[in-house]
Amino acid sequence: MSEALRMSNIVKRFGSLTALDNAELIVNKGEIHSLLGENGAGKTTLMKILYGIHPKDEGEICLNGTLCQINSPKEAINAGISMVFQHFMLVDNLSVMENIILGKEETKWGILSYKKSREKVMELSHKLGLKVRPDMLVEDIPVGEKQRVEIIKALYRGAETIILDEPTAVLTPPEVAELFEMLKALKNEGKTIIIITHKLKETLAIADNVTVLRNGKNMGTISTKKATPEILAQMMVGRSVILQAVKEPTVKGPVVLEAKDLCLQDALKNINFTLKKGEILGVAGVEGNGQTELLEALTGLVTPDMGSIYLKGEDITKHSVKQRIREGIGFIPEDRNDRGIVPSFCNWQNAILGYQSNYQNRGVLDFKKINAVSKEILDTYQVKTEGIAAKTASLSGGNAQKLLLGRVFYHDSDVLVIAHPTRGVDVGAIEYLHKEILNMAKRGKAILLVSADLDEIRQLSDRIVVLYEGSLVYETQALSTTEKELGMYMAGAFNKDESKVVGL
C-alpha cells in the first residue's frame, strides 16, 4: 500500500504547554486508521493541524508522498482532506441539500444550477448507500442522518481523506453498525478514513491500524489483527487498566427520589420512577428523547407542567436549583460548558461553583480553604492543568469533564443526577470514575445515571429504563437485558402497546 499521509516530528505548543512533542502519524491509502489517546494526548490537535485549523510549530506533512504546507481548512479541502467534527457543522434551518452544497454550489453562467448539484449529491448517496432526504430541514432529521449529511458534504467537495472526530458518540447501536458499513463502503472506494475515538471495542471492530498518542508523543502503531483492548489501554495510559467495572452488590435503602406523573410540554409524558438509597438507575436513550428536560426538571432548571418530584418524602417540585443543591442533589449536566462550568473562570472558581456558601465566613470567601480544596480536586481527578489559577478554557474537553465530576463528587450529595459522566474522558480516567460512581452507591448515594454509552449503563446500573419520545417505554434489571434489546427500544422498534415499563 502507498502512503496517503505522513506527519513527521510534529511539535505544537500552547504557551508553556507542549501539546505535541515530535508526534508521528503514517496512514496508508484506502485504510481505516484509528487515532487513540488519553484526553490531552494531542490527537485532536494533530488532526486540527492536518485540517489547517492550528499551525504547527515544527515538523513536516506529506500528502501522497509530496511535502506540503496546510494553512487553513480551505487549503485542506483543496488538498482532498475533510473533517467531520463531533458537533456537526450544519445549519439547522437549511435543507439537507442546501447544507451539502453550501459554499460549493454548481453554477452555469454565474447562476446556481440546483438540478446539477442535486444529481451529484444523489449519485453519491446511492453509490455509497448514504441515505439522506435532500429536501428535509436539518433540524428535523435524526442525528445518524446528520452524520451522513456531513460525510456526503465532505465527498461532494472531493475528499479523499476523511477525518471523523468521535463519530459514534451520539449514535444508537443500530446507527453505529450502519456507520461502520458506510465506512467500509468508502474504504472499498479507495477513500482513506481517520477516526479519533476513545472506544476500544469499536476501534478493533472497524480499524485496520491504530496509532496511539500519549502526552503528545507517538506510542506506536499496531494492526488491529494483533491488538487487544488490554494492549491498547496499556499503550494509552502506560499501565494495566481494568476495562470492565467490577460491580459488587450494594444494600438498597428507602426511596430517596421519586417522580410522579411528570409532564413538560411535549418533551416529558407521565414520567414515573423511584430511586432508592444505594441504587443506580440508568436512563438509556438516543439524545433528544427527553433526557435534557428530565434532568432540568429534577434539578430545578425548569418547572414541570404537571406532576411532582419528591426528595426524601418532601415535595421539591417548585424548589430552586440553589435549594436543591443545599438539600442534597448534586448535578453533572450533559453540556458541561453551558450548564456545568464557566470556561472563562479560573479552575479554583469552577471547583467550588454552586457551593460557594460552604467557603464563606461572614460573607467573605476563605481562600486558604478554597485553594486546598481546589488542589485536592485537581489532583484526585487527575486534571491536567497548569494549576488552580489557570483558566478552565485552557483545559481539554476531557479534563474539563474531570473537573466538573470532581467538584460534584467532592461535595458529597445524597442524590447524584449524572449525565454522560465519561463523555470525552480517556480510558484510564473512565476506570477511575466508574469506580468512584460505584463507591458512592456503596456509600448509600442514590444515583440517576443518564448515558448514551450502553456499556456504561449496563455495567454500572442496578436497573435500566429507556426514554423514547418523552416516555419511559422499558424497564429492566441491568443483568437481565442485552445491548441489542436496549438498542431496539432506544430506536423505537417496539410495539407501543407492549412496552415493558413495570415496577417503577
C-alpha positions as CSV (number, residue, x, y, z in Angstrom):
1,M,0.0,0.0,0.0
2,S,1.2,3.5,-0.8
3,E,1.1,6.3,1.8
4,A,-1.7,8.7,1.8
5,L,-0.4,10.7,4.7
6,R,2.8,11.1,6.7
7,M,3.1,13.6,9.6
8,S,6.7,13.7,11.0
9,N,8.1,15.3,14.1
10,I,5.1,17.5,14.7
11,V,5.5,19.9,17.5
12,K,2.7,22.2,18.8
13,R,2.9,24.5,21.8
14,F,0.2,26.5,23.5
15,G,2.1,28.9,25.8
16,S,4.2,26.8,28.2
17,L,2.2,23.6,27.4
18,T,3.6,21.3,24.7
19,A,0.6,19.6,23.2
20,L,2.5,17.6,20.6
21,D,6.1,16.5,21.1
22,N,7.6,15.2,17.8
23,A,4.3,13.3,17.1
24,E,4.2,10.9,14.1
25,L,1.4,9.5,12.0
26,I,1.5,7.4,8.9
27,V,-1.7,6.4,7.2
28,N,-1.9,4.2,4.0
29,K,-4.3,4.9,1.1
30,G,-7.6,3.1,1.4
31,E,-7.4,2.2,5.0
32,I,-9.4,2.9,8.1
33,H,-6.9,4.3,10.7
34,S,-7.8,4.9,14.4
35,L,-6.1,7.6,16.4
36,L,-6.3,6.7,20.1
37,G,-5.1,8.5,23.2
38,E,-5.9,9.9,26.6
39,N,-7.6,13.4,26.8
40,G,-4.9,15.9,26.3
41,A,-2.7,13.4,24.5
42,G,-2.9,15.6,21.4
43,K,-4.9,13.5,18.9
44,T,-7.5,16.2,18.1
45,T,-4.7,18.9,18.0
46,L,-2.8,16.7,15.5
47,M,-5.8,16.4,13.2
48,K,-6.6,20.1,13.5
49,I,-3.1,20.8,12.3
50,L,-3.7,18.4,9.3
51,Y,-7.0,20.2,8.6
52,G,-5.4,23.7,8.8
53,I,-7.0,24.9,12.0
54,H,-3.8,25.1,14.0
55,P,-0.4,25.9,12.6
56,K,2.4,23.5,13.6
57,D,5.5,24.9,15.3
58,E,7.8,22.2,13.9
59,G,7.6,19.1,11.6
60,E,6.5,18.1,8.2
61,I,3.4,16.9,6.4
62,C,3.5,14.8,3.3
63,L,0.4,14.0,1.2
64,N,0.7,11.2,-1.3
65,G,4.5,11.5,-1.0
66,T,4.6,15.2,-1.6
67,L,5.7,17.7,1.1
68,C,3.0,20.3,1.7
69,Q,2.0,23.2,3.9
70,I,-1.6,23.5,5.0
71,N,-2.5,26.9,6.4
72,S,-6.3,26.8,6.5
73,P,-9.3,24.4,6.2
74,K,-9.9,25.7,2.7
75,E,-6.4,24.6,1.7
76,A,-7.0,21.2,3.4
77,I,-10.3,20.8,1.4
78,N,-8.5,21.7,-1.8
79,A,-5.9,19.0,-0.9
80,G,-8.6,16.4,-0.6
81,I,-8.9,16.4,3.2
82,S,-12.2,16.9,5.1
83,M,-13.0,16.7,8.8
84,V,-16.4,15.7,10.4
85,F,-16.5,17.2,13.8
86,Q,-18.2,15.6,16.8
87,H,-20.5,18.6,17.0
88,F,-21.8,18.7,13.4
89,M,-21.2,21.9,11.4
90,L,-24.6,22.1,9.8
91,V,-27.1,25.0,9.5
92,D,-30.3,23.7,11.1
93,N,-32.8,26.0,9.2
94,L,-31.4,25.0,5.8
95,S,-32.3,21.8,4.0
96,V,-30.0,18.8,3.7
97,M,-29.3,19.6,0.1
98,E,-28.5,23.3,0.9
99,N,-26.1,22.2,3.6
100,I,-24.2,19.8,1.4
101,I,-23.7,22.3,-1.5
102,L,-23.2,25.4,0.7
103,G,-20.0,27.2,-0.5
104,K,-19.5,24.7,-3.3
105,E,-22.6,25.4,-5.5
106,E,-22.7,24.2,-9.1
107,T,-23.2,27.3,-11.4
108,K,-23.8,27.9,-15.1
109,W,-23.0,31.4,-16.4
110,G,-23.0,32.6,-12.8
111,I,-26.4,31.1,-12.0
112,L,-27.0,28.4,-9.4
113,S,-27.5,25.0,-11.2
114,Y,-29.5,23.4,-8.5
115,K,-30.5,20.4,-10.7
116,K,-26.9,19.6,-11.4
117,S,-25.9,19.9,-7.7
118,R,-28.8,17.6,-6.7
119,E,-27.9,15.0,-9.3
120,K,-24.3,14.9,-8.0
121,V,-25.5,14.6,-4.4
122,M,-28.0,11.8,-5.1
123,E,-25.3,10.0,-7.1
124,L,-23.0,10.0,-4.1
125,S,-25.9,9.0,-1.8
126,H,-26.9,6.0,-4.0
127,K,-23.4,4.8,-4.9
128,L,-22.3,4.5,-1.3
129,G,-25.6,3.7,0.5
130,L,-25.6,7.0,2.4
131,K,-29.3,7.5,2.6
132,V,-30.4,11.1,3.1
133,R,-33.6,13.1,2.4
134,P,-32.4,16.1,0.4
135,D,-35.4,18.3,1.0
136,M,-35.8,17.9,4.8
137,L,-34.6,20.7,7.1
138,V,-31.6,19.6,9.0
139,E,-33.3,20.4,12.3
140,D,-35.9,17.8,11.5
141,I,-33.7,14.8,10.8
142,P,-32.2,12.4,13.4
143,V,-28.5,12.5,14.5
144,G,-27.5,9.5,12.4
145,E,-28.7,11.1,9.2
146,K,-27.0,14.4,10.1
147,Q,-23.7,12.4,10.2
148,R,-24.4,11.0,6.8
149,V,-25.0,14.6,5.5
150,E,-21.6,15.6,6.9
151,I,-19.9,12.7,5.1
152,I,-21.7,13.4,1.8
153,K,-20.7,17.1,2.2
154,A,-17.1,16.0,2.5
155,L,-17.3,13.7,-0.5
156,Y,-19.1,16.4,-2.5
157,R,-16.0,18.6,-2.0
158,G,-13.8,15.9,-3.4
159,A,-12.4,14.5,-0.2
160,E,-10.0,11.5,-0.5
161,T,-9.1,11.6,3.2
162,I,-11.9,12.0,5.8
163,I,-11.3,12.6,9.5
164,L,-14.1,11.6,11.9
165,D,-14.0,13.0,15.4
166,E,-15.7,10.7,17.9
167,P,-18.2,9.5,15.2
168,T,-20.2,7.1,17.4
169,A,-20.6,9.4,20.4
170,V,-24.3,10.2,19.8
171,L,-25.4,7.1,17.8
172,T,-27.6,4.1,18.8
173,P,-26.1,0.6,18.4
174,P,-28.0,0.1,15.1
175,E,-26.7,3.5,13.8
176,V,-23.2,2.5,14.8
177,A,-23.5,-0.7,12.7
178,E,-24.9,1.4,9.8
179,L,-22.0,3.9,10.1
180,F,-19.4,1.0,10.0
181,E,-21.0,-0.3,6.8
182,M,-20.7,3.1,5.3
183,L,-17.1,3.4,6.3
184,K,-16.3,0.0,4.8
185,A,-18.0,1.2,1.5
186,L,-15.9,4.3,1.5
187,K,-12.8,2.2,2.1
188,N,-13.8,0.0,-0.9
189,E,-14.0,3.1,-3.0
190,G,-10.4,3.9,-2.1
191,K,-11.1,6.6,0.4
192,T,-8.8,7.0,3.5
193,I,-10.5,7.3,6.8
194,I,-9.0,8.5,10.1
195,I,-11.1,8.1,13.3
196,I,-10.5,9.9,16.5
197,T,-12.0,7.8,19.2
198,H,-11.6,6.5,22.8
199,K,-13.8,3.4,22.3
200,L,-11.5,0.4,22.2
201,K,-14.2,-2.1,21.2
202,E,-15.3,0.0,18.2
203,T,-11.7,0.6,17.2
204,L,-11.0,-3.1,17.0
205,A,-14.2,-3.7,15.1
206,I,-13.7,-1.2,12.3
207,A,-10.0,0.0,12.0
208,D,-7.2,-1.6,10.1
209,N,-4.4,0.0,12.1
210,V,-4.2,2.0,15.3
211,T,-1.8,4.8,16.3
212,V,-1.6,5.7,20.0
213,L,-0.6,9.1,21.4
214,R,0.4,9.7,25.0
215,N,1.3,13.1,26.3
216,G,1.8,14.4,22.7
217,K,4.2,11.6,21.8
218,N,3.7,8.6,19.5
219,M,3.5,5.3,21.5
220,G,3.4,3.2,18.3
221,T,1.2,1.9,15.6
222,I,-0.3,-1.6,15.7
223,S,-2.5,-3.6,13.4
224,T,-5.9,-4.4,14.9
225,K,-5.3,-8.1,14.0
226,K,-2.6,-8.1,16.6
227,A,-4.2,-5.7,19.1
228,T,-6.4,-6.4,22.1
229,P,-8.3,-3.9,24.3
230,E,-5.7,-4.6,27.1
231,I,-2.8,-3.9,24.8
232,L,-4.3,-0.6,23.5
233,A,-5.2,0.5,27.0
234,Q,-1.7,-0.2,28.2
235,M,-0.3,1.9,25.3
236,M,-2.7,4.8,26.1
237,V,-2.1,5.2,29.8
238,G,1.2,3.3,30.4
239,R,-0.2,0.8,32.8
240,S,-2.7,-2.1,33.0
241,V,-6.3,-0.9,33.1
242,I,-9.5,-2.7,34.3
243,L,-11.7,-2.2,31.3
244,Q,-14.9,-3.5,32.9
245,A,-16.3,-2.0,36.1
246,V,-16.4,-4.5,38.9
247,K,-19.8,-4.0,40.5
248,E,-20.4,-5.5,43.9
249,P,-23.9,-5.9,45.4
250,T,-25.0,-2.9,47.5
251,V,-27.6,-2.6,50.2
252,K,-30.6,-0.7,49.0
253,G,-32.3,1.6,51.4
254,P,-35.5,3.6,51.3
255,V,-36.7,5.6,48.4
256,V,-34.8,8.9,48.3
257,L,-36.0,10.4,45.0
258,E,-39.4,10.0,43.3
259,A,-41.1,11.4,40.2
260,K,-44.8,11.2,39.8
261,D,-46.6,11.8,36.6
262,L,-44.1,14.4,35.3
263,C,-45.2,16.2,32.2
264,L,-43.4,19.0,30.4
265,Q,-44.9,20.3,27.1
266,D,-44.3,17.5,24.5
267,A,-40.9,16.6,26.0
268,L,-42.0,14.5,29.0
269,K,-45.1,12.4,29.2
270,N,-46.2,11.0,32.6
271,I,-42.8,10.1,33.9
272,N,-42.8,7.9,37.0
273,F,-39.9,6.4,38.8
274,T,-38.4,5.8,42.2
275,L,-34.7,5.8,43.2
276,K,-33.5,4.2,46.4
277,K,-30.6,4.9,48.6
278,G,-27.6,2.9,47.3
279,E,-29.2,2.3,43.9
280,I,-28.0,3.3,40.4
281,L,-30.9,3.8,38.0
282,G,-29.7,4.0,34.4
283,V,-31.6,6.0,31.8
284,A,-30.8,4.9,28.3
285,G,-32.0,6.6,25.1
286,V,-30.9,8.4,22.0
287,E,-30.2,12.0,22.8
288,G,-33.2,14.3,22.1
289,N,-35.8,12.0,23.5
290,G,-36.5,14.0,26.7
291,Q,-33.2,13.4,28.7
292,T,-32.4,17.1,28.8
293,E,-35.9,18.0,30.0
294,L,-35.9,15.2,32.6
295,L,-32.5,16.4,34.0
296,E,-33.7,20.0,34.1
297,A,-36.9,19.1,35.9
298,L,-35.1,17.1,38.5
299,T,-32.5,19.7,39.3
300,G,-34.8,22.8,39.3
301,L,-33.8,24.4,36.0
302,V,-37.4,24.1,34.7
303,T,-40.7,23.5,36.5
304,P,-42.9,20.7,35.1
305,D,-46.3,21.5,33.7
306,M,-47.8,18.6,35.7
307,G,-46.6,16.1,38.3
308,S,-44.4,16.2,41.4
309,I,-40.8,15.5,42.5
310,Y,-40.1,14.2,46.0
311,L,-36.8,14.2,47.8
312,K,-36.9,12.1,51.0
313,G,-40.7,12.4,51.0
314,E,-40.7,16.2,50.7
315,D,-42.3,17.8,47.6
316,I,-39.5,19.9,46.0
317,T,-41.2,20.4,42.6
318,K,-41.1,24.2,43.0
319,H,-37.7,24.5,44.8
320,S,-34.9,26.4,43.1
321,V,-31.6,25.0,41.9
322,K,-29.8,26.6,44.9
323,Q,-32.3,25.0,47.3
324,R,-31.9,21.6,45.7
325,I,-28.1,21.7,46.0
326,R,-28.4,22.6,49.7
327,E,-31.0,19.8,50.2
328,G,-28.5,17.3,48.8
329,I,-28.9,17.0,45.0
330,G,-25.7,17.1,43.0
331,F,-25.8,17.6,39.2
332,I,-23.4,16.8,36.4
333,P,-25.1,18.2,33.3
334,E,-24.9,16.8,29.8
335,D,-23.4,20.1,28.4
336,R,-20.5,21.0,30.7
337,N,-19.8,24.3,29.0
338,D,-23.4,25.5,29.1
339,R,-24.5,24.3,32.5
340,G,-21.6,22.8,34.3
341,I,-18.6,25.2,34.2
342,V,-17.7,28.7,33.2
343,P,-14.8,28.4,30.7
344,S,-13.6,32.0,31.4
345,F,-13.3,31.3,35.1
346,C,-10.2,30.0,36.8
347,N,-10.1,26.4,37.9
348,W,-10.5,27.2,41.5
349,Q,-13.7,29.2,40.8
350,N,-15.2,26.2,38.9
351,A,-14.1,23.8,41.6
352,I,-16.5,25.5,44.1
353,L,-19.2,26.8,41.7
354,G,-22.6,26.3,43.3
355,Y,-21.0,25.5,46.6
356,Q,-19.6,29.0,47.4
357,S,-21.6,29.2,50.7
358,N,-19.5,26.4,52.0
359,Y,-16.4,28.6,51.8
360,Q,-17.7,31.8,53.2
361,N,-17.1,33.3,56.6
362,R,-19.4,36.3,57.3
363,G,-19.8,36.8,53.6
364,V,-16.0,36.7,52.8
365,L,-14.5,33.8,50.9
366,D,-12.0,31.6,52.7
367,F,-9.3,31.4,50.0
368,K,-7.0,29.2,52.1
369,K,-9.7,26.6,52.3
370,I,-10.7,27.1,48.6
371,N,-7.1,26.7,47.4
372,A,-6.7,23.5,49.4
373,V,-9.9,22.0,48.2
374,S,-9.3,23.0,44.6
375,K,-5.8,21.4,44.6
376,E,-7.3,18.3,46.1
377,I,-10.0,18.0,43.4
378,L,-7.4,18.6,40.5
379,D,-5.0,16.1,41.9
380,T,-7.6,13.4,42.8
381,Y,-9.3,13.5,39.5
382,Q,-6.1,13.8,37.5
383,V,-6.9,17.1,35.8
384,K,-4.0,18.1,33.5
385,T,-3.6,21.8,34.0
386,E,-1.0,24.4,34.9
387,G,-2.7,24.9,38.3
388,I,-5.8,26.2,40.1
389,A,-5.3,29.7,38.8
390,A,-5.3,28.6,35.1
391,K,-8.4,29.4,33.0
392,T,-10.7,26.4,32.6
393,A,-11.0,27.3,28.9
394,S,-7.4,26.1,28.5
395,L,-8.4,22.5,29.5
396,S,-9.1,19.8,27.0
397,G,-12.7,18.6,27.0
398,G,-12.0,15.5,29.0
399,N,-10.0,17.4,31.6
400,A,-12.9,19.9,32.0
401,Q,-15.2,17.0,32.5
402,K,-12.9,15.6,35.2
403,L,-13.0,19.0,37.0
404,L,-16.8,19.0,36.9
405,L,-17.1,15.5,38.1
406,G,-14.6,16.2,40.9
407,R,-16.5,19.2,42.1
408,V,-19.8,17.3,42.4
409,F,-18.3,14.1,43.9
410,Y,-16.2,16.0,46.4
411,H,-19.2,17.9,47.9
412,D,-20.9,14.6,48.8
413,S,-24.6,15.0,47.9
414,D,-27.1,12.4,48.9
415,V,-28.6,12.2,45.3
416,L,-26.4,12.4,42.2
417,V,-28.0,13.2,38.9
418,I,-25.3,12.4,36.4
419,A,-25.4,12.9,32.7
420,H,-22.7,11.3,30.5
421,P,-20.1,11.2,33.2
422,T,-17.3,9.9,31.0
423,R,-18.1,11.6,27.7
424,G,-14.8,12.6,26.1
425,V,-12.8,11.0,29.0
426,D,-9.9,8.7,28.4
427,V,-9.9,5.0,29.3
428,G,-7.7,5.4,32.4
429,A,-9.9,8.1,33.8
430,I,-13.1,6.1,32.9
431,E,-11.8,3.2,35.1
432,Y,-11.3,5.7,38.0
433,L,-14.6,7.5,37.5
434,H,-16.6,4.3,37.2
435,K,-15.0,3.1,40.4
436,E,-15.9,6.3,42.1
437,I,-19.6,6.1,41.0
438,L,-19.8,2.6,42.3
439,N,-18.2,3.6,45.6
440,M,-20.7,6.4,46.0
441,A,-23.5,3.9,45.5
442,K,-21.8,1.6,48.1
443,R,-21.8,4.6,50.5
444,G,-25.5,4.9,50.1
445,K,-25.8,7.6,47.5
446,A,-28.8,7.4,45.2
447,I,-27.7,7.9,41.6
448,L,-29.6,8.6,38.4
449,L,-27.3,7.9,35.5
450,V,-28.1,9.2,32.0
451,S,-25.7,8.0,29.3
452,A,-25.6,7.3,25.6
453,D,-22.9,4.6,26.3
454,L,-24.7,1.3,26.7
455,D,-21.7,-0.5,28.0
456,E,-21.5,2.2,30.8
457,I,-25.2,1.9,31.5
458,R,-25.2,-1.9,31.7
459,Q,-22.0,-2.1,33.8
460,L,-22.9,0.5,36.4
461,S,-26.7,0.3,36.8
462,D,-28.9,-1.8,39.0
463,R,-32.0,-1.0,37.0
464,I,-32.3,0.5,33.5
465,V,-35.1,2.4,31.9
466,V,-35.3,3.5,28.3
467,L,-36.6,7.0,27.4
468,Y,-38.2,7.3,24.0
469,E,-40.1,10.3,22.7
470,G,-40.6,11.6,26.2
471,S,-41.9,8.4,27.7
472,L,-40.4,5.6,29.7
473,V,-41.0,2.6,27.4
474,Y,-39.0,-0.1,29.0
475,E,-37.7,-1.1,32.5
476,T,-35.5,-4.0,33.4
477,Q,-32.8,-5.2,35.8
478,A,-29.4,-4.4,34.3
479,L,-28.3,-8.1,34.4
480,S,-31.4,-9.2,32.5
481,T,-31.1,-7.4,29.3
482,T,-28.8,-7.2,26.2
483,E,-27.4,-4.3,24.2
484,K,-29.5,-5.4,21.2
485,E,-32.7,-5.3,23.3
486,L,-31.9,-1.9,24.7
487,G,-31.0,-0.6,21.2
488,M,-34.3,-1.8,19.9
489,Y,-36.3,0.2,22.4
490,M,-34.0,3.2,22.0
491,A,-34.7,3.2,18.3
492,G,-38.5,2.9,18.8
493,A,-38.6,-0.6,17.2
494,F,-41.2,-2.0,19.5
495,N,-45.0,-2.4,19.8
496,K,-46.1,0.7,21.8
497,D,-48.9,-1.3,23.3
498,E,-46.5,-3.8,24.7
499,S,-43.8,-1.5,26.2
500,K,-42.4,-3.0,29.4
501,V,-42.5,-0.3,32.0
502,V,-43.3,-2.1,35.2
503,G,-42.4,-2.0,38.8
504,L,-41.4,1.7,38.9
